[in-house]
Amino acid sequence: MPEKRVAPVINSLEEFEQKLPGYLNRDKKLAILLDYDGTLAPIADNPSATHMPVELEKTLHKLAKHPQIFLAVISGRGLRDVQAHVSIDGTTYAGNHGLEIEYPDGSRHDYELPAEIKKNYTDMVRELKEKVEKNGAWVEDKRVSLTYHYRDTPVALKDEQKKLATEICLRHGFRANQAHEAIEAKPPVNWNKGEAALYILKQKFGDTWPKNVRVVFAGDDTTDEDAMRALQGLGRSFRIASDARVQTFADFRLPQQALMTDLLKWIAHVYIS
């Protein structure tokens, strides 16, 4: 049974190879699975203002074109939203924490929510908007999951609004996960970024993928831990976190988002150089 721990830290490009000697092999297929906010792009005050750093984006485009590399982005954003922000051809996208998946050929896999959960979701969105969409806080309605953003709420009011928003989500039967200055409300179903990652890998490479494919996953918050847990022993995962004491299912911790560029350059050095 996987357990969380304080993961060893990687601080530079050189340390990727030092701490993972021989893990990457240009003769092996490689699946790169990545979160978007806080991973590919630094966190911004408004989700619409995020963008990938120039060097990271350039390297990611090169990797996505390599015949040995498969790229998937698994985000809490709505599917169309994350596609618009990443916009790399040949990429598989999973939105709403994996509830909606779209492949490069346009085919999809949508996790169908029961009618009762759909009704509860509609009621939850309405109540949140009525009671806590104020003082700079707002509800991002993503159709099957939502994010309650309170980054711009005055400090003196944050705790009270956050507490009420969490209570509303739980009362409607949804899971309330803490994110960066936000609450992520996810439906009470056995599907998350971990289940989505395993599904995507199986669909792409078949049942024997753990024997034939190297996997790299990176994410920065609690919802990404589901994928890190699912991939323990099957790949290598990286948790972006400045807190040296953070407990994680990941194999390694990256103390800042800027190290994602180094992670991708490490991969590019093996597969492209």
VEXDREN-2710 file (C-alpha; in Angstrom, 1 decimal):
% VEXDREN-2710
k/r/px/py/pz
1/MET/0.0/0.0/0.0
2/PRO/1.6/3.3/-1.1
3/GLU/2.3/5.8/1.7
4/LYS/3.1/9.4/1.8
5/ARG/6.6/10.5/2.9
6/VAL/9.0/13.5/2.7
7/ALA/10.5/12.9/-0.8
8/PRO/14.1/13.6/-1.7
9/VAL/14.6/17.0/-3.4
10/ILE/16.0/17.9/-6.8
11/ASN/17.4/21.4/-7.2
12/SER/19.0/21.5/-10.6
13/LEU/19.1/20.0/-14.1
14/GLU/22.2/18.0/-13.2
15/GLU/20.5/16.4/-10.2
16/PHE/17.8/14.7/-12.4
17/GLU/20.4/12.4/-14.0
18/GLN/22.4/12.1/-10.7
19/LYS/19.3/10.9/-8.8
20/LEU/17.7/8.9/-11.7
21/PRO/20.6/7.4/-13.4
22/GLY/19.6/5.4/-16.4
23/TYR/15.8/5.7/-15.9
24/LEU/15.3/7.3/-19.3
25/ASN/16.3/5.3/-22.3
26/ARG/15.8/6.6/-25.9
27/ASP/15.1/3.1/-27.0
28/LYS/12.1/2.9/-24.7
29/LYS/8.7/4.5/-25.1
30/LEU/8.2/7.4/-22.7
31/ALA/4.8/8.7/-21.5
32/ILE/4.9/12.3/-20.0
33/LEU/1.8/13.1/-18.0
34/LEU/1.6/16.6/-16.6
35/ASP/-0.6/18.9/-14.6
36/TYR/-1.0/22.5/-16.0
37/ASP/-1.6/25.2/-13.3
38/GLY/1.5/25.4/-11.0
39/THR/3.3/22.8/-13.1
40/LEU/3.5/23.7/-16.8
41/ALA/2.5/27.3/-15.9
42/PRO/3.2/29.3/-12.8
43/ILE/0.1/30.1/-10.7
44/ALA/-1.5/33.4/-11.6
45/ASP/-4.0/35.6/-9.7
46/ASN/-6.5/34.9/-12.4
47/PRO/-6.6/31.5/-14.2
48/SER/-7.0/33.2/-17.6
49/ALA/-3.7/35.0/-17.1
50/THR/-1.5/31.9/-16.9
51/HIS/1.0/31.0/-19.6
52/MET/3.9/28.6/-19.9
53/PRO/7.5/30.0/-19.7
54/VAL/9.0/30.4/-23.2
55/GLU/11.8/27.9/-22.8
56/LEU/9.5/25.3/-21.2
57/GLU/7.0/25.6/-24.0
58/LYS/9.6/25.4/-26.7
59/THR/11.0/22.2/-25.1
60/LEU/7.6/20.7/-24.7
61/HIS/6.8/21.2/-28.3
62/LYS/9.9/19.4/-29.3
63/LEU/9.2/16.5/-27.0
64/ALA/5.6/16.2/-28.3
65/LYS/6.9/15.7/-31.8
66/HIS/9.2/12.8/-30.9
67/PRO/8.0/9.4/-32.1
68/GLN/9.0/7.7/-28.9
69/ILE/7.2/10.2/-26.6
70/PHE/3.5/10.3/-25.7
71/LEU/2.3/13.5/-24.0
72/ALA/-0.8/14.0/-21.9
73/VAL/-2.0/16.9/-19.8
74/ILE/-4.3/16.1/-16.9
75/SER/-5.8/19.2/-15.4
76/GLY/-8.5/20.3/-13.0
77/ARG/-9.5/22.9/-15.6
78/GLY/-12.4/22.2/-18.0
79/LEU/-11.2/20.3/-21.1
80/ARG/-11.5/23.2/-23.6
81/ASP/-9.9/25.6/-21.2
82/VAL/-6.7/23.5/-20.7
83/GLN/-6.5/22.7/-24.5
84/ALA/-6.6/26.4/-25.3
85/HIS/-3.8/27.2/-22.8
86/VAL/-1.5/24.4/-23.8
87/SER/-2.4/24.0/-27.5
88/ILE/0.2/21.4/-28.6
89/ASP/-0.8/19.1/-31.5
90/GLY/-0.7/15.4/-30.8
91/THR/-1.4/15.8/-27.1
92/THR/-4.0/13.9/-25.1
93/TYR/-6.0/16.2/-22.8
94/ALA/-7.9/15.3/-19.6
95/GLY/-10.0/18.0/-18.0
96/ASN/-12.0/18.2/-14.8
97/HIS/-9.4/16.0/-13.0
98/GLY/-9.8/13.3/-15.7
99/LEU/-13.6/13.2/-15.9
100/GLU/-13.4/14.2/-19.6
101/ILE/-10.6/12.9/-21.9
102/GLU/-10.0/13.8/-25.5
103/TYR/-7.4/12.1/-27.8
104/PRO/-5.5/13.8/-30.6
105/ASP/-8.0/12.3/-33.2
106/GLY/-10.9/13.9/-31.5
107/SER/-12.3/10.8/-29.8
108/ARG/-13.4/11.1/-26.2
109/HIS/-14.0/9.3/-22.9
110/ASP/-16.4/11.1/-20.6
111/TYR/-17.1/9.7/-17.1
112/GLU/-20.9/9.8/-16.9
113/LEU/-22.2/11.2/-13.6
114/PRO/-25.5/9.8/-12.2
115/ALA/-28.5/12.1/-12.5
116/GLU/-28.6/12.7/-8.7
117/ILE/-25.0/13.9/-8.7
118/LYS/-25.7/16.2/-11.6
119/LYS/-28.7/17.7/-9.8
120/ASN/-26.6/18.1/-6.6
121/TYR/-24.0/19.9/-8.7
122/THR/-26.4/22.4/-10.1
123/ASP/-27.8/23.1/-6.7
124/MET/-24.3/23.5/-5.2
125/VAL/-23.3/26.0/-7.9
126/ARG/-26.4/28.0/-7.3
127/GLU/-25.9/28.1/-3.5
128/LEU/-22.2/29.0/-3.7
129/LYS/-23.0/31.9/-6.1
130/GLU/-25.7/33.1/-3.8
131/LYS/-23.8/32.9/-0.5
132/VAL/-20.0/33.2/-1.1
133/GLU/-19.4/34.7/-4.5
134/LYS/-18.5/38.1/-3.0
135/ASN/-15.6/40.1/-1.6
136/GLY/-13.5/39.2/-4.6
137/ALA/-14.3/35.5/-4.5
138/TRP/-15.9/33.7/-7.5
139/VAL/-17.1/30.3/-8.6
140/GLU/-15.5/28.7/-11.7
141/ASP/-18.2/26.4/-13.0
142/LYS/-16.7/23.6/-15.1
143/ARG/-19.8/21.6/-15.8
144/VAL/-19.0/18.6/-13.6
145/SER/-16.6/20.0/-11.1
146/LEU/-15.9/23.5/-9.8
147/THR/-13.3/25.7/-8.3
148/TYR/-14.1/28.3/-5.6
149/HIS/-11.4/31.0/-6.0
150/TYR/-10.8/33.3/-3.0
151/ARG/-7.3/34.7/-3.7
152/ASP/-8.6/38.2/-4.0
153/THR/-10.7/38.1/-0.9
154/PRO/-9.5/40.4/2.0
155/VAL/-7.5/38.4/4.5
156/ALA/-9.9/39.1/7.4
157/LEU/-12.8/37.5/5.4
158/LYS/-11.0/34.5/3.8
159/ASP/-11.4/31.9/6.6
160/GLU/-15.1/32.6/7.1
161/GLN/-15.9/32.4/3.3
162/LYS/-13.7/29.4/2.8
163/LYS/-15.3/27.5/5.7
164/LEU/-18.8/28.3/4.4
165/ALA/-17.9/27.3/0.8
166/THR/-16.4/24.0/2.0
167/GLU/-19.6/23.3/4.1
168/ILE/-21.8/23.9/1.1
169/CYS/-19.8/21.6/-1.1
170/LEU/-19.8/18.8/1.5
171/ARG/-23.6/19.3/2.1
172/HIS/-24.3/18.6/-1.5
173/GLY/-22.2/15.4/-1.4
174/PHE/-19.1/16.7/-3.2
175/ARG/-15.5/16.3/-2.1
176/ALA/-13.8/19.6/-1.2
177/ASN/-10.1/19.7/-1.8
178/GLN/-7.8/22.5/-0.8
179/ALA/-5.9/24.0/-3.7
180/HIS/-3.8/27.2/-4.1
181/GLU/-6.1/29.9/-2.7
182/ALA/-9.0/27.9/-3.8
183/ILE/-11.4/25.0/-3.0
184/GLU/-11.8/22.3/-5.6
185/ALA/-15.2/20.6/-5.5
186/LYS/-15.2/17.1/-7.1
187/PRO/-18.0/14.7/-7.5
188/PRO/-18.2/11.7/-5.1
189/VAL/-17.1/9.1/-7.7
190/ASN/-14.2/6.7/-7.9
191/TRP/-12.5/8.7/-10.6
192/ASN/-9.6/11.1/-10.3
193/LYS/-6.3/12.1/-11.9
194/GLY/-4.9/8.7/-10.8
195/GLU/-7.6/6.7/-12.4
196/ALA/-7.4/8.9/-15.5
197/ALA/-3.7/8.4/-15.8
198/LEU/-3.9/4.6/-15.6
199/TYR/-6.8/4.6/-18.1
200/ILE/-4.9/6.8/-20.6
201/LEU/-1.8/4.7/-20.4
202/LYS/-3.8/1.4/-20.9
203/GLN/-5.7/2.8/-23.8
204/LYS/-2.5/4.0/-25.5
205/PHE/-0.1/1.2/-24.8
206/GLY/-2.3/-1.8/-23.7
207/ASP/-2.3/-3.9/-20.6
208/THR/1.4/-4.5/-20.6
209/TRP/2.4/-0.8/-20.5
210/PRO/4.2/-1.1/-17.1
211/LYS/6.7/-3.4/-18.8
212/ASN/7.2/-1.5/-22.0
213/VAL/6.8/2.2/-21.1
214/ARG/8.7/4.6/-18.9
215/VAL/6.4/7.2/-17.2
216/VAL/7.1/10.7/-15.9
217/PHE/4.4/12.5/-14.0
218/ALA/4.5/16.0/-12.4
219/GLY/2.0/18.0/-10.4
220/ASP/1.9/20.6/-7.7
221/ASP/-1.2/20.1/-5.4
222/THR/-3.4/17.7/-3.6
223/THR/-5.4/16.5/-6.6
224/ASP/-2.1/15.5/-8.3
225/GLU/-1.4/13.2/-5.4
226/ASP/-4.0/10.7/-6.8
227/ALA/-1.8/10.2/-9.8
228/MET/1.4/10.0/-7.8
229/ARG/-0.1/7.3/-5.6
230/ALA/-1.5/5.4/-8.6
231/LEU/1.9/5.5/-10.4
232/GLN/4.1/4.6/-7.4
233/GLY/6.4/1.8/-8.5
234/LEU/5.2/2.2/-12.2
235/GLY/6.9/5.4/-13.1
236/ARG/8.6/8.4/-11.6
237/SER/6.6/11.3/-10.2
238/PHE/7.6/14.8/-9.1
239/ARG/5.7/17.0/-6.6
240/ILE/6.3/20.8/-7.0
241/ALA/6.2/22.2/-3.5
242/SER/8.2/24.8/-1.6
243/ASP/7.5/23.2/1.8
244/ALA/10.4/20.9/2.6
245/ARG/8.2/19.0/5.0
246/VAL/5.3/18.2/2.6
247/GLN/4.1/14.6/2.7
248/THR/3.7/13.2/-0.8
249/PHE/3.3/10.0/-2.8
250/ALA/5.8/11.4/-5.3
251/ASP/9.3/10.0/-5.8
252/PHE/10.9/13.5/-5.8
253/ARG/10.1/17.0/-4.8
254/LEU/10.9/20.1/-6.9
255/PRO/11.0/23.2/-4.7
256/GLN/9.9/25.6/-7.4
257/GLN/8.0/25.5/-10.7
258/ALA/10.9/26.8/-12.6
259/LEU/12.5/23.4/-12.3
260/MET/9.9/22.0/-14.7
261/THR/11.9/23.5/-17.5
262/ASP/15.0/21.5/-16.2
263/LEU/12.9/18.3/-16.0
264/LEU/11.9/18.7/-19.7
265/LYS/15.4/19.6/-20.7
266/TRP/16.7/16.4/-19.0
267/ILE/14.2/14.4/-21.0
268/ALA/15.1/16.2/-24.2
269/HIS/18.8/15.6/-23.6
270/VAL/18.2/11.9/-23.6
271/TYR/15.7/11.6/-26.4
272/ILE/16.6/14.5/-28.8
273/SER/20.3/15.4/-28.2
END
